[in-house]
Amino acid sequence: MVKACLPKITLLIFIFSSSLYAQQSKIDSLKDIISKTKTDTGKVVLYWTLGHAYYEGKKMDSAVLSFQNSITINEKNNYSTLLLCWATAALDYRLYEMGNYLESLNYAVQHLALSEKLNDTAQKAGAHLVFGNDYKFLGYYHDALNHYFKARDFFWQKA
């Protein structure tokens, strides 16, 4: 039985290690492009993309730093409210996943404000969902339910 499983296990290990190598290669390529990019506006998108690459590679702290860099540069240049909203959304959710609920709440406040400025129903729903998740894990169940219901209402509005 074990001998029959060895080729399958070996194949899975190869696929997994190839995937990790490809992910690291993507991260290295993005970091190289960022170092060569002269425009801040280009770096906004590149740091946002790098944040997602780090997240896919399970490098959460690096993902958070990349999203924060994207936000900082975007705010400095007043580049794109939409990209600012997306980076803030990515950041508030990543922080929630990491168990950093208070910092996640700070970004969720910004996420909600940006989504209201854009009048983006899906982003409003996402912000309320993060609020609900954070409040639930902080033990504020009534507040969590209120935000979950608001998120549901926005998601239904979208459909």
Backbone bond lengths (Angstrom), bond angles and torsions (degrees), N, CA, C in turn:
res aa  C-N    CA-C-N  psi(-1)  N-CA   C-N-CA  omega(-1)  CA-C   N-CA-C  phi
1 M - - - 1.464 - - 1.532 110.82 -
2 V 1.338 116.53 -44.93 1.464 120.90 -178.95 1.525 110.70 -65.19
3 K 1.324 116.75 -41.89 1.467 120.11 -179.78 1.515 111.18 -63.00
4 A 1.315 116.85 -35.24 1.463 120.79 179.94 1.529 110.79 -68.60
5 C 1.323 117.53 -29.77 1.469 121.83 -178.35 1.524 112.98 -83.85
6 L 1.325 117.74 -22.00 1.465 120.76 -176.43 1.526 114.20 -55.90
7 P 1.349 119.98 -46.02 1.465 118.08 178.87 1.533 112.38 -61.66
8 K 1.317 117.28 -37.23 1.466 120.58 179.69 1.524 110.79 -68.19
9 I 1.328 115.89 -42.49 1.467 120.09 179.15 1.526 110.01 -65.54
10 T 1.319 116.99 -42.40 1.464 121.16 178.47 1.528 110.37 -61.10
11 L 1.323 116.98 -41.74 1.464 121.19 178.79 1.528 110.23 -63.77
12 L 1.333 117.31 -44.21 1.463 120.55 179.09 1.524 111.56 -61.99
13 I 1.323 116.94 -42.38 1.465 120.33 178.10 1.523 110.28 -62.92
14 F 1.322 117.35 -41.44 1.464 121.28 178.75 1.534 110.81 -63.08
15 I 1.319 116.41 -45.90 1.470 120.40 -179.55 1.520 109.98 -63.09
16 F 1.327 116.77 -44.45 1.456 120.88 -179.44 1.525 111.15 -63.46
17 S 1.337 117.50 -45.38 1.465 120.16 -179.25 1.524 110.96 -68.34
18 S 1.334 117.64 -34.58 1.466 120.61 176.12 1.517 110.37 -64.60
19 S 1.322 115.64 -40.22 1.458 120.57 179.01 1.523 110.63 -64.17
20 L 1.333 116.75 -42.38 1.462 120.15 178.13 1.525 111.18 -63.31
21 Y 1.332 116.51 -41.41 1.460 120.56 178.78 1.525 109.99 -63.90
22 A 1.330 116.64 -43.58 1.466 120.15 -179.96 1.527 110.30 -62.94
23 Q 1.344 116.53 -40.27 1.458 120.41 179.67 1.527 110.35 -65.17
24 Q 1.329 117.50 -43.80 1.464 120.61 179.14 1.524 110.48 -64.94
25 S 1.318 116.72 -36.86 1.457 121.10 177.79 1.534 110.39 -63.51
26 K 1.324 115.97 -40.89 1.473 120.84 177.83 1.531 110.08 -63.30
27 I 1.323 115.88 -43.91 1.466 120.69 178.88 1.524 110.51 -61.90
28 D 1.325 116.23 -46.94 1.468 120.21 179.65 1.530 111.40 -61.46
29 S 1.318 116.52 -40.76 1.473 120.54 178.84 1.518 111.00 -63.16
30 L 1.325 116.94 -44.65 1.462 120.51 179.78 1.527 111.27 -64.01
31 K 1.329 117.08 -42.20 1.466 120.32 178.09 1.527 110.73 -62.09
32 D 1.319 117.09 -38.65 1.462 121.57 178.46 1.531 110.57 -65.60
33 I 1.318 116.08 -43.89 1.475 120.03 179.09 1.523 110.18 -63.56
34 I 1.334 116.82 -41.59 1.473 120.14 179.38 1.523 110.38 -61.06
35 S 1.325 116.45 -42.55 1.467 119.22 -178.84 1.523 112.30 -65.11
36 K 1.326 117.12 -25.62 1.471 121.32 -179.39 1.524 113.08 -94.58
37 T 1.326 117.25 -12.05 1.458 121.03 -177.57 1.520 110.09 -79.20
38 K 1.309 115.67 128.84 1.458 120.71 -176.37 1.534 112.58 -93.71
39 T 1.327 117.36 -25.25 1.461 119.71 -177.03 1.520 110.90 -90.63
40 D 1.319 115.07 136.25 1.461 119.43 177.44 1.525 111.43 -65.37
41 T 1.324 116.29 -35.72 1.464 118.61 -178.36 1.531 110.86 -63.83
42 G 1.298 117.19 -35.59 1.464 120.24 175.90 1.516 111.20 -67.13
43 K 1.319 116.21 -36.90 1.461 120.50 -179.63 1.525 112.03 -67.34
44 V 1.334 117.05 -29.76 1.468 120.20 177.98 1.523 109.90 -56.52
45 V 1.312 116.35 -50.84 1.465 121.66 -179.14 1.525 110.83 -68.64
46 L 1.319 117.08 -40.74 1.460 120.48 -178.35 1.536 112.28 -65.58
47 Y 1.329 117.19 -42.16 1.465 119.24 177.38 1.533 110.99 -65.89
48 W 1.328 116.50 -37.36 1.469 121.05 176.92 1.536 109.61 -62.00
49 T 1.323 116.89 -44.00 1.464 122.01 178.33 1.525 110.62 -66.62
50 L 1.319 116.88 -40.80 1.456 121.18 177.97 1.532 110.71 -62.70
51 G 1.313 116.65 -38.89 1.470 120.38 177.03 1.514 111.50 -58.09
52 H 1.321 116.52 -42.72 1.467 120.23 178.08 1.529 111.35 -67.78
53 A 1.315 117.19 -37.64 1.470 120.36 178.37 1.536 110.37 -64.77
54 Y 1.321 116.59 -43.49 1.465 119.65 176.82 1.531 110.52 -61.84
55 Y 1.318 115.99 -42.37 1.472 120.33 179.96 1.529 110.68 -60.79
56 E 1.321 116.58 -44.68 1.466 120.47 178.62 1.524 110.85 -63.26
57 G 1.325 117.12 -30.16 1.458 122.52 177.77 1.520 113.04 -87.21
58 K 1.326 116.43 8.15 1.470 122.45 178.47 1.521 113.13 62.82
59 K 1.322 116.62 30.77 1.463 121.60 177.36 1.533 107.35 -107.46
60 M 1.321 114.09 78.03 1.458 121.06 -168.86 1.527 113.48 -65.06
61 D 1.330 117.94 -43.74 1.465 119.72 -179.35 1.530 111.01 -61.99
62 S 1.315 116.35 -40.85 1.469 120.54 178.20 1.519 110.96 -67.57
63 A 1.329 116.58 -36.44 1.470 120.38 176.90 1.527 109.95 -61.66
64 V 1.317 115.98 -46.47 1.472 120.73 179.69 1.523 110.36 -59.31
65 L 1.323 117.69 -46.67 1.470 120.66 179.75 1.524 111.84 -61.90
66 S 1.315 117.13 -38.57 1.468 120.27 179.72 1.519 111.28 -66.41
67 F 1.333 116.71 -43.58 1.463 119.33 177.79 1.530 110.56 -64.59
68 Q 1.334 117.00 -38.99 1.465 119.98 177.60 1.531 110.93 -63.93
69 N 1.332 117.39 -39.02 1.473 120.24 176.71 1.521 110.50 -62.77
70 S 1.320 116.76 -42.84 1.462 120.57 178.59 1.526 110.65 -60.05
71 I 1.325 115.97 -44.38 1.471 121.00 -179.83 1.521 110.88 -64.34
72 T 1.314 117.23 -46.09 1.469 121.59 -178.16 1.525 111.52 -59.84
73 I 1.315 115.96 -48.20 1.470 119.95 -179.18 1.524 110.68 -66.71
74 N 1.321 116.70 -40.09 1.463 121.36 179.50 1.527 110.75 -62.42
75 E 1.330 116.72 -46.28 1.467 120.44 179.93 1.526 111.18 -64.79
76 K 1.329 116.54 -39.68 1.470 121.23 -179.94 1.531 111.06 -60.59
77 N 1.324 116.06 -38.00 1.465 120.77 -176.42 1.522 113.63 -101.09
78 N 1.326 116.85 -1.08 1.461 120.96 -176.81 1.531 109.99 48.03
79 Y 1.329 115.10 50.45 1.461 121.81 -169.85 1.521 113.84 -78.56
80 S 1.332 117.60 -63.13 1.461 120.19 -174.23 1.516 110.34 -147.44
81 T 1.323 115.98 117.58 1.461 120.76 177.32 1.527 110.17 -64.63
82 L 1.314 117.10 -36.01 1.458 120.60 -179.77 1.533 111.61 -64.52
83 L 1.338 116.90 -48.31 1.468 119.70 177.93 1.528 111.61 -66.40
84 L 1.313 116.72 -33.09 1.461 120.66 176.29 1.527 109.85 -63.92
85 C 1.314 116.52 -42.18 1.459 121.87 177.80 1.527 110.38 -63.14
86 W 1.321 117.16 -45.69 1.470 121.09 -178.71 1.527 111.32 -64.13
87 A 1.331 117.05 -42.96 1.469 120.01 -179.98 1.529 110.53 -66.66
88 T 1.317 116.30 -39.27 1.461 120.42 178.32 1.524 110.46 -66.03
89 A 1.330 116.11 -39.55 1.470 120.38 177.18 1.529 110.90 -63.44
90 A 1.319 116.00 -44.34 1.465 119.59 178.44 1.522 110.14 -61.98
91 L 1.306 116.08 -40.29 1.464 121.08 -177.17 1.526 111.70 -70.15
92 D 1.331 117.80 -45.22 1.470 117.78 -178.35 1.527 111.06 -63.77
93 Y 1.323 117.12 -35.42 1.464 119.51 179.75 1.534 111.73 -73.93
94 R 1.325 117.51 -39.66 1.470 120.28 178.50 1.524 110.56 -62.56
95 L 1.325 116.36 -41.63 1.461 120.27 178.72 1.528 111.14 -64.86
96 Y 1.325 116.55 -38.63 1.468 119.98 174.82 1.531 110.12 -60.76
97 E 1.324 116.52 -45.56 1.467 120.25 -179.91 1.529 111.87 -61.83
98 M 1.313 116.18 -31.42 1.468 120.91 -179.64 1.526 111.98 -81.58
99 G 1.330 116.87 -6.57 1.459 120.36 -179.55 1.514 113.95 85.75
100 N 1.327 117.02 11.94 1.459 121.97 178.29 1.526 107.97 -95.11
101 Y 1.341 115.21 72.04 1.456 121.31 -169.74 1.527 113.17 -68.04
102 L 1.327 118.14 -36.11 1.466 119.44 -178.51 1.530 111.52 -68.63
103 E 1.318 116.91 -43.70 1.467 118.87 177.66 1.528 110.17 -68.16
104 S 1.325 116.37 -35.91 1.454 120.40 176.22 1.526 110.72 -59.89
105 L 1.328 116.47 -41.69 1.464 120.47 177.75 1.527 111.46 -60.81
106 N 1.336 116.76 -40.24 1.474 119.86 178.66 1.525 111.13 -59.82
107 Y 1.324 116.31 -43.43 1.460 119.30 178.86 1.526 111.82 -73.89
108 A 1.333 117.40 -30.31 1.468 120.29 177.39 1.531 110.60 -64.10
109 V 1.327 116.63 -35.71 1.469 120.39 176.20 1.525 109.43 -61.00
110 Q 1.328 116.66 -46.33 1.470 120.86 178.58 1.530 110.87 -65.07
111 H 1.338 115.73 -41.19 1.468 121.68 179.76 1.528 109.94 -58.71
112 L 1.334 116.32 -46.91 1.459 119.93 -179.47 1.528 111.21 -63.98
113 A 1.323 117.08 -42.59 1.473 120.49 179.42 1.523 111.05 -62.18
114 L 1.314 116.74 -42.83 1.468 120.11 178.99 1.523 111.20 -66.92
115 S 1.324 116.99 -40.37 1.467 119.80 -179.57 1.525 110.76 -66.88
116 E 1.329 117.04 -33.44 1.466 119.89 176.14 1.526 110.46 -70.43
117 K 1.320 116.66 -39.02 1.464 120.63 177.06 1.532 110.62 -60.96
118 L 1.336 115.63 -38.98 1.472 120.96 179.32 1.528 112.23 -82.83
119 N 1.328 116.26 -11.64 1.466 122.51 -172.75 1.539 110.71 53.54
120 D 1.327 115.21 46.23 1.462 123.08 -178.26 1.527 108.90 -100.26
121 T 1.313 115.98 104.44 1.462 122.30 -175.02 1.528 111.98 -60.74
122 A 1.320 117.64 -43.87 1.465 120.73 -178.79 1.529 110.92 -64.35
123 Q 1.326 117.30 -39.98 1.467 120.34 178.63 1.528 111.34 -68.64
124 K 1.336 116.66 -35.94 1.471 119.43 175.72 1.524 109.50 -61.51
125 A 1.317 116.16 -44.07 1.466 120.82 179.22 1.526 110.33 -61.93
126 G 1.324 116.20 -44.07 1.467 120.42 179.84 1.520 112.39 -62.12
127 A 1.319 116.54 -40.43 1.469 120.46 178.76 1.526 110.11 -63.51
128 H 1.321 117.04 -44.63 1.466 119.97 179.48 1.533 111.18 -65.97
129 L 1.305 116.88 -33.52 1.462 120.23 176.67 1.534 110.74 -63.39
130 V 1.327 116.32 -42.72 1.471 120.16 177.67 1.531 110.14 -64.97
131 F 1.333 116.87 -42.14 1.470 119.22 175.66 1.529 110.00 -56.01
132 G 1.327 115.89 -47.65 1.457 120.12 -179.68 1.516 112.44 -59.52
133 N 1.319 116.26 -45.23 1.470 120.22 179.24 1.527 111.50 -61.81
134 D 1.327 115.71 -46.45 1.468 119.53 -178.87 1.528 110.73 -62.65
135 Y 1.327 116.42 -48.70 1.463 119.73 -179.06 1.524 111.77 -62.64
136 K 1.314 116.90 -36.63 1.466 119.75 178.77 1.531 110.34 -60.65
137 F 1.318 116.41 -47.57 1.459 119.46 -177.87 1.522 113.51 -74.78
138 L 1.321 116.82 -17.07 1.463 120.35 174.49 1.531 111.06 -87.53
139 G 1.339 116.72 -6.28 1.460 121.15 177.55 1.515 114.70 91.66
140 Y 1.313 117.56 9.07 1.466 121.74 178.00 1.532 108.57 -96.71
141 Y 1.331 115.06 75.62 1.460 121.02 -170.53 1.524 113.23 -67.29
142 H 1.326 117.20 -37.10 1.470 120.15 179.04 1.534 110.31 -63.58
143 D 1.334 116.13 -45.67 1.467 120.48 177.82 1.524 110.50 -63.43
144 A 1.331 116.30 -39.88 1.467 120.66 179.14 1.518 109.84 -59.69
145 L 1.332 116.75 -48.30 1.470 119.93 -179.48 1.531 111.77 -61.19
146 N 1.331 116.37 -41.35 1.471 119.31 178.80 1.526 110.88 -57.85
147 H 1.322 116.81 -43.49 1.467 119.99 -179.05 1.532 111.27 -73.06
148 Y 1.315 117.38 -36.06 1.470 119.16 176.26 1.532 110.39 -61.66
149 F 1.331 116.55 -41.21 1.466 119.54 178.68 1.529 111.21 -66.21
150 K 1.329 116.76 -39.11 1.467 119.31 176.44 1.525 110.51 -63.59
151 A 1.321 116.66 -42.36 1.470 120.58 178.11 1.527 109.70 -60.43
152 R 1.327 116.23 -46.48 1.471 120.42 178.57 1.524 111.00 -57.32
153 D 1.324 116.46 -45.17 1.464 120.06 -179.48 1.524 111.38 -61.34
154 F 1.321 117.40 -41.38 1.463 120.14 177.87 1.522 111.67 -67.64
155 F 1.333 117.07 -40.80 1.470 119.66 178.22 1.525 110.58 -63.40
156 W 1.324 117.37 -39.11 1.459 119.79 178.51 1.511 111.38 -69.34
157 Q 1.342 115.68 -34.48 1.456 120.83 177.11 1.524 110.67 -61.97
158 K 1.334 114.90 -37.06 1.468 121.59 -178.65 1.525 110.94 -66.53
159 A 1.326 116.54 -37.49 1.467 121.43 -175.57 1.460 111.15 -75.06
